[in-house]
Amino acid sequence: MKEVLLQRIHDKSIVAGVVGLGYVGLPLAVEKAKAGFRTIGFDVQKEKVDMVNAGHNYIGDVVDADLASLVEVGRLSATTDFSFIRDVDFVAICVPTPLDEHQQPDISYVESSAKAIAAYLHKGMMVVLESTTYPGTTEELIKPILETSGLRCGEDFYLGFSPERVDPGNLIYKTKNTPKVVGGLGEDASEVISAMYEAVLQGKVFRASSPAVAEMTKILENTYRNINIGLINELAILCHKMGIDLWEVIEAAKTKPFGFTPFYPGPGLGGHCIPLDPYYLSWKAREYGFHTSMIESSMMINDRMPEYCVERIGDMLNHRFAKALNGARVLVLGVAYKQDIDDYRESPAIRVIEELKKEEADVVFYDPFIPKYRHKGQWFEGEKSLTAELVEAADIVVITTAHTTVDYGFVQQHAKAIFDTKNVTKGLTRRDNIEVL
C-alpha cells in the first residue's frame, strides 16, 4: 500500500479532500489543487460551498485569481455531500475546535467529521487531522471511529496528525511556505503523509514519532506565546503603577542579541489558537492528576486584560474630565483580533466593548476591515467611516487593534482623549491626550 500511494503521489493521481473550508481548509485546498491534485472541499455550510464553486474567495490569504482559475479548469470543487469522500484518497480534517461554555474542549466538529469519513472510508486512504486539539485525540478518538468501517489503521488506511500553522495576514509565511510537522500512526503512515505534504508545500516537513508528539507540538507553540504574553501583560499593569513605560523597556531589552524574545502587552488574546490551546492542555493534564499552574496563571492574567483596560478607561475619564463611564461615549478603533485582517474570532476588542457596555457606556466602533460583527447570536454594526465628527463626539477613543490603514495622527488631532492598547501612537509627537497601556 505504501509503495502504491507514493507512486500515485508522484504521478499526481491522488484525489485530495479537505473537510472544513475556513481559514485553514480553503488555503490548503487551493494549494493542493495548485500542486496538480484534483481536490474536493467539504463543508456543511452551503454558502461557502456555493462561493467556492462560483470561484468567489472569502479568505484573505487566498488569491482570488488562483481560486477562480482552479475552479474553472475543474481542479477544485466543493460540496456539502460527504458521500464524495469515497472518491478521495487523501483527506485533511480542518474544522473548528472551540471551547464550550465551561472552557472545556468542544471536539464535536472533529468527531462528526471522522464519522462522516468513516462511512465512506476505503482501502489505501490517508486521513490527517489538522485541527488543533489535545494530545491523544488522533489515536484515542479518530482511530476508533474510522475503524468502525471494518478497516484497520496501518493495514488498510493511514492516519496521522499535522497541526495547522496558519497566521492570517502574515505577509511572509503562508500555507505554502510554512514548515509542516507530521506525526503518523506508524512509520509508513508518516512517510506517505509527509510525501503528500512535500508534493504540495514548499516548507520543510518534520516527521514526529507519533501523532501525540505532533499534537503537543502545536499546543507548545501557542502555550509558549500565551505564557510570555501573560508575563508582559502582568508587567504592563505593574509598570503603570510604577510610572515606567513598559514599551520603552521592551525596546531597550530587544537590544540584547541573545536570550530575549520580545512580546508585547495588549487588551487580551484573540484568534483561533493562542486563547484556546492552553485550555486544551490543562483539561488533558487533569486526566494525569497534573495541575498546569504556570499555564493557568498566564491564562488568568490574559483573560482579565479586557476588564483592566476598561478600568484604565474609567480612570482616564474620571481624572481628566471628572466624568464617569456611565453615559460616556466611547469610540473603539478595531474589533479584529490582529492588525490588517477581517478576522474577529475570540477578539479581545469585543470583550472590551462588552465590559464597557456593562458600565453603561455608549459604545460605537470603527474597523476598516470589519463593518459589522456577530457575537452571541446578535449582529453589531460599525461606523461606516472615521470622520472628524465621529472622533470629536467621543469622550474617549480606545485603540484595540493596530490597523496600519488608520490615520492615528488624524485621530489624535480630533480626540479629547485616547487610550492606546497597542502603542500605535508611539510616533506622534503631541501626546497630551494619549495614554498607553
VEXLODO-283076 format. One record per atom (N, C-alpha, C): residue in one letter; x, y, z. Coordinates in steps of 0.05 Angstrom, whole numbers, plus 5000, padded with zeros to 4 digits. Atoms other than C-alpha are relative to their C-alpha. Layout:
BEGIN
aXYZ...
END
This chain:
BEGIN
m501749765000m500050005000m501750255000k498249764999k505750485017k501250064973e498649955025e509350394951e498050104979v502149925019v502850464911v499350305005l500749724994l501051114947l502250194993l497749835006l508051404940l500250054970q499949975029q507751274865q497750174990r502349835008r500851584859r500350295008i499449734993i503152194897i501950124979h498149915021h508952254848h498650054974d501449975026d504252174789d497850215001k502249804996k499252684818k497349884993s502650135005s493652164810s498449985026i501549994975i491652234883i497850214999v502149814997v484952574894v500050105029a499849894973a485453044954a497450115010g502449894988g479953245002g500750175024v499749834976v479353785055v497250045012v502549974986v473853775107v500250265017g499949744986g472454485131g501350204982l498949805019l473355075083l500250285013g499649754986g475155615133g502850124995y497449875002y481556005147y502349804995v497950215004v485655355147v499449834976g500750205020g481854895100g500150114971l500149905028l480755345039l502850064989p497349965011p488055575032p501449734995l498850265004l490254845040l498949874975a501250125024a485354614987a501050144974v498949865024v487755154939v502949924994e497250095005e495054954949e500149724989k500050275010k493454224937k499250004970a500849985028a489854404872a502150134983k497849865014k495454874851k502349814995a497850195003a500354304861a499449784980g500750195021g496653894809g498149775009f501850214990f492053464852f497150094997r502949955000r484553424838r499250015029t500649954972t481653704902t497050055004i502849964993i474753674934i499950115028g500449894974g472854124991g497349935011f502650084987f467453915041f499450205022d500849824978d463554385086d497049975003v502950014994v456754375120v498650264993q501249745006q455655105103q499750034970k500549995029k452355135034k501050274988e499149745010e454155875028e502950004992k497250025007k461555725030k500549834975v499850185022v460855144982v499350144974d500949865024d456955574932d502050214991m498049795007m462156124936m502549884987v497650145012v467955644922v499349914972n500750105027n464355324863n499550234980a500349775017a462956024836a502750144996g497449885002g470356194843g500350265015h499949754984h468956734895h501449945026n498450044976n474056784950n498950155024y500949874975y472356955023y502149995022i497850024981i479056845057i502350184991g498049805007g484257395059g502649894989d497450115008d490256945049d499949844974v500350145026v487556634984v499950214978v500149825023v488856984918v497649954983d502550035015d482257104882d500449864974a499650115027a485056944814a500849705001d499350284997d488056284838d497649835004l502450164995l481456034865l498349994975a501749995023a477556254804a501149824977s498950165022s482355924754s500049705006l500050284993l482755274793l497249884998v502850095003v475155224795v499349974970e500749995029e474655404721e501149754985v498850235014v479354844699v499249735012g501050254988g475854334745g501949875019r498050114981r481854234791r498950015029l501049964972l477954474853l497050034999s502949984997s470754384873s499249975029a500950024972a466654394937a497249885001t502650134997t460654014963t499249985029t501050064973t456253915024t499449705002d500750295000d455253185004d502549845007f497750154990f460152775045f500349734988s499750265013s458852155004s502350004979f497849985019f464052414955f502749955013i497650094986i469252225008i501049744987r499250265012r469151554972r501850044976d498349955023d472651884913d502850115008v497649874990v478252174957v502049805010d497950174990d484951854972d501550125024f498749864978f487752375020f498050215010v501849814990v483352775066v501150135026a499149854977a485253315116a497550125014i502249894984i480453505173i500950275011c499249724993c480754265183c497550145012v502549894989v474654405226v500650145027p499549864975p473954865287p500149825025t499950144974t475754625357t499850215022p500449794980p472755155403p499949905028l500650084973l471655155477l497050025005d502849984993d464855035507d499650215021e500749794980e461355475558e501549965027h498650064976h465355135613h503050014996q497249975007q472055285579q501349724997q499050275006q472854545561q500049954970p499950055029p474754275492p497449904988d502350095016d469054205443d501049884974i498950135023i471353685394i497749874984s502350115014s464353545366s500450024970y499649975029y466353815297y502049794990v498150205007v472353355295v498749725000e501350274997e468252755318e498049964977s502050045022s462652875267s501449974973s498450025025s467852965211s501149714997a498950275000a471152305230a497849794993k502250185006k464351955229k499250014971a500749975028a462752245161a502049864981i497950135016i469451995134i499849705003a500150294995a468651305166a497849874983a502250115016a462151205128a500849934971y499250045028y465951235062y503049944998l497250074999l472951025083l500649764981h499350225017h476450575033h502949935003k497250094998k482950185028k501850194985g498049825012g489150585012g499450295004m500749724995m486351225041m501850115022m498549864980m490251735081m498250215014v501649814985v486752135136v501850155019v498349844983v490152715171v498250215015l501449794984l487353145228l501950245002e498449754998e489853865224e498950185022s501349834980s485054175275s501649985027t498549994974t488554395340t498349865021t501550164979t486753925397t502049905021y498350104979y489453585459y501549754991p498550235007p494853055455p498449745006g501450254998g491752375443g497549984983t502550005015t485852585401t500149814976t499850165024t488252245337t499749705006e499950284995e489551575368e497649915017e502150084981e484251575423e497150044989l502749935010l478351885385l499749934970i500450035029i479451885309i500449714991k499450275009k482551195301k497749815006p502350194995p476850805336p497650064982i502249935017i471651195296i500449904972l499550085027l474951055230l500049694998e500050305001e475750315248e497349885003t502750115001t468250245255t499249924972s500550085029s468550185179s500749714995g499050285005g471749495188g502850004990l497249995010l478349735160l501850055024r498049984978r484649715203r502150214994c498049795002c489150305215c502849884997g497350105005g496150185187g500149774981e500250225019e493849585146e498450084976d501849935022d488149855104d500050304994f499849715004f488950615114f502050115019y498049874984y493851105142y498750245015l501149794984l492351605197l502350175013g497949844987g496352195224g498950275009f500649734992f496352895254f502150194990s498249795009s499353515223s498850275007p501349754990p497954165261p500150224979e500149775017e495654755221e501650225013r498449784990r500155365228r499350264985v500949765014v496055895193v500250255017d499749754986d497656605213d498750214982p501449825019p492257045179p501450274999g498849735003g495157685150g503050004999n497150005001n502357455153n500950034971l499249935027l505757755092l502349824990i497750175007i511657265093i499349714999y500550284998y509256595116y497049944996k502750095007k503156285083k499949705002t500350295000t500455575078t502349874984k498150115019k505255455020k502849965012n497150004992n511955615054n500549965030t499750044972t510655485128t500849705005p499250284995p514354855153p497849845013k502150184991k509954265169k501149795020v499350234982v510153755226v497949784995v501850235005v507253065212v500649785020g499850234983g506052515262g498149794992g501850215009g503351875234g499949775019l500250244984l500951245267l501549784986g498250185014g506850825245g501850144980e498049885017e512950965203e499050034971d501049995027d509450805137d498150234997a501949785001a503851295153a501550274999s498549754999s508851845170s501350054973e498649975025e512751715106e498150084977v501849945022v506751725059v498650275004i501349744995i503152315092i502050234996s497949805004s509652705093s500550054970a499649985029a510652555019a497850164987m502249855012m503852835004m500350305005y499649714994y505253495040y502450114985e497649915014e512153535008e499450054970a500849965028a508753474940a498350254996v501849775002v504254054956v501350265010l499049764987l508154545000l503050044995q497149935003q514954894996q501449975027g498850024973g516054875072g501049725005k499050264993k520154315101k498149855017v501750174984v516653725134v501649865021f498750134977f518853495203f498349765008r501550244993r516852775218r500349955030a500150074972a514852685290a499649705003s500250294996s514951995320s497249895005s502750094995s507551975335s498150244997p502049785001p501052385328p500050165026a500049864974a501452555403a502250215001v497849805000v508252895393v499250244983a500849785018a505453295335a497850175013e502149864986e499253475375e501150185022m498849844979m503453705434m501850234989t498449795012t507954105387t498350254995k501749775005k502154555367k499250135026i500849894974i499954635439i502450155012l497649864989l507154815460l500450274986e499549765015e507855335405e498250235010n501949794992n501655715427n499950055030t499849964971t502355595502t502450175006y497649844997y509355885497y499350304996r500849725005r506356525468r498150105021n501949924979n500656535518n501450075026i498649954975i505356495577i501650254999n498449765003n510057025551n498450254998i501749775001i504457495534i498750055027g501049974973g501557365603g502050145018l497949874985l508257565633l500150304994i499849725008i508558205593i497550165007n502449864992n501358385608n500150065030e499849954971e502658305683e502050225005l498149794997l508758745676l498950274991a501349755009a504559265639a498450125023i501649904977i499959315700i501950115021l498049914980l505959365747l501450264992c498549775010c509759865704c498250255001h501849774999h503560315701h499950115029k500049924972k503360325777k502650145008m497449904993m510760475780m500850254983g499449775017g510461025727g502249954980i497950085019i515060645680i498749934973d501050065027d513960605604d501049724992l499250275006l513959855591l500849974970w499450015028w514159965516w502950084995e497249925002e520860325524e501849785012v498550224987v523259765570v500449784980i499850225020i521759255515i502050074978e498149925021e525459665463e502949995010a497350024989a531459705509a500949715002a499350284997a531258955524a500649874973k499650115027k530858805449k502850044989t497249955010t537959075440t501849775007k498450234993k540558445473k499949804978p500150175024p542557995415p499549705006f500450284993f541357345453f498349995026g501450054975g536857055507g497550165006f502549854996f530957525497f498450014974t501949985023t524857495451t497950205008p502049804992p520258105452p497249904997f502950035000f512958025469f498850265009y501249744995y508058595475y497349985014p502650014986p502158755520p497750084982g502349935016g495158855495g497449965016p502550014985p487758845513p499049715005g500850284996g487658085515g501049844976l499150185022l488757495468l497749944982g502150065020g484957355404g501049794980g499350205020g484856875346g499049725007h501150274998h483356145337h501849815015c498250194988c489355855374c501050095028i498649924976i493056245428i498250015024p501749994976p487056385474p498849735007l501550254995l484455665467l501849775007d498450244998d490255175463d500949935029p499250074972p492655235536p497749875016y502350134987y485655045559y499849704993y500050285008y486154405518y502149845016l497950144985l492754225552l499349985029s500850014971s490254405622s497949795005w502250194997w484053985611w501149714998k498950275003k488053385587k501949935023a498250054978a493153465643a498649895025r501550094977r487753345695r499649705000e500350295003e487052635668e502349865013y497650124988y494052515695y500550115028g499749904973g492852865761g502150235002f497949795002f497353445739f498750274998h501149725000h496054185752h501950184986t498349835016t498854655700t499950295011s500249754985s499955235748s500950244984m498949775015m504255685704m498250074977i501749965023i499755595644i497450145009e502549894991e493455735683e500350285011s499549724990s496456355716s500150194977s499949825023s498056655648s497350034987m502749985012m491056495623m498350195017m501649824982m488056855684m500850294995i499149725005i492357475670i498950094974n500949925027n490657485596n497050044998d503049995001d483257355607d499050265014r500949774985r482957945655r500750274986m499149755012m486158455608m497850184990p502149825008p479658705577p498850165023e501049864976e477058865647e501950215010y498049814991y483559205665y500050254982c500149785020c483159625601c497750195006v502449844994v476159855620v500550165026e499349854976e478760045689e501750244994r498249785008r484160465657r498450224985i501649815014i479060795611i498350165019g501649864980g474660965670g501750195016d498249824986d480661255707d500750254984m499449775017m482361695648m497750204999l502349835001l475361965642l499650155027n500349884974n475062095717n502150225006h497849824993h481862425724h500150244981r499749795020r481662835660r497550184999f502549855005f474363045656f498049995023a501850044978a471262855723a497449874990k502350135013k466662405682k500149705005a500350294995a464061705696a499849854973l500550175024l463961135646l497149994993n502950015004n456461105656n499150254984g500949785017g453761525598g502150124983a497949895017a460561675568a499949874972r500050105027r461161605493r502949914994v497350135005v466961125475v500149914972l499550095027l469661025405l502249795001v498150215000v473160355398v501149974971l498850035026l478060315340l501249724996g499150275006g478759605315g498649785016v501150244987v474958955330v501349754990a498450235009a479558485291a501949925022y498250094978y483958055336y502950074994k497349905007k490258295299k499850194977q500149785019q492158835251q499649904971d500350035029d490058875178d498849744990i501550245008i485458265176i497150055008d502849974994d477958175178d499049775018d500650234982d478057605230d499750115028y500449914973y474957755297y499449775020r500450234982r474857055327r501550045027e499049974973e475957105403e501450275004s498749744998s477757835394s499750135027p500249874975p479358185459p498550274998a501549755004a476458825429a497149975006i502950054995i469558515432i499549975030r500250024971r470758345506r500150285012v499849724990v472759075518v497450144996i502649885005i466359305485i497949905019e501950124981e462358825528e500350125028e499549894973e465559075592e499350295001l500849715000l464459805572l497050025002k502949994999k457159665560k498949925027k500950074973k456559335628k500150245018e499749754985e458760015656e498150224990e502049825011e453060335616e501350224983a498849815019a457860685568a498649994973d501149995027d455360905500d502249934980v497750105015v459960495455v499349994970v500150035029v460960555379v502849904992f497450105009f466460225338f500450064971y499249985028y470160315273y502349814994d497950175009d474259795237d499949994970p500049995029p476359885165p499749734986f500250275012f476359125154f497449865008i502450144989i470058945194i497750205003p502249814998p463759355180p497949915021k501850104979k459758905228k501149745010y499150254989y460858315273y497649865014r502150164987r456557755302r501149895026h499150094973h457057595376h497649915016k502150124984k452657145418k497350024986g502550015016g447557095362g498950264991q501049735007q446957845350q502150144983w498349845018w449758295296w500450285012f499349734992f453258945314f501250164977e499249835022e454059495262e502150205009g498049804994g460259925260g499550264985e500149745015e461260645236e501149964973k499250045028k462060695161k502650144993s497549865006s467861195162s500950145025l498749874977l472661515210l500250304994t500149725005t470762245208t500850175024a499349824978a472862845249a497750025019e502449984983e465662895274e499749765018l500250244984l465762175298l502050005023v497950004979v472362255336v499450225020e500549774982e470462935365e497649955018a502450064984a463762665390a500649815023a499450204979a467262135433a501450145024d498649914977d469362275504d502849885002i497450135001i474961785494i500149804977v499550195022v477861375436v501849785011v498550234991v480360675452v501049854976i498850155023i485260355403i500549725009t499850284992t484559605408t501249824978t498750145022t487359385340t501850194985a498049825012a493559655306a499950004970h500249995030h490859725235h501850214989t498249805012t496060065192t498650194981t501549825018t490660375148t498750235014v501249784984v488260835204v502050225004d498349774996d491061535207d499850095029y500149954972y492661585281y500750295007g499649714996g495262295274g497550164997f502649885003f488462495249f498249955025v501550074976v485262135308v500950175023q498849854978q489962475357q499250304998q500749725004q488363155327q497250075009h502949954995h480863085338h499049885026a501050144976a480462655401a500350165025k499749884974k479162915470k502049845017a498250184986a482862315499a500349744985i499450265014i486061675472i501249815020f498750214985f487461025508f501049804979d498750165021d492360645463d501049745012t499150264989t492859905480t502149864983k498250145019k497459745421k502550174994n497749825003n502560325424n500350084970v499849915028v500860525352v500550304997t499649715000t501361255371t502850085007k497349954990k508661195390k501550214983g498649815017g510961625331g498950285001l501249734998l506462215348l501550175021t498549824982t510062805379t498250125022r501949894980r503963125413r498649775014r501150234985r501762655468r498450075024d501349914975d498063065519d497349885004n502650134997n491462705504n500249704996i499650295005i494462005498i501149875025e498950184980e495561455550e500349734987v499450265013v498660785530v499849795022l500250234982l497260115562l502749945013
END
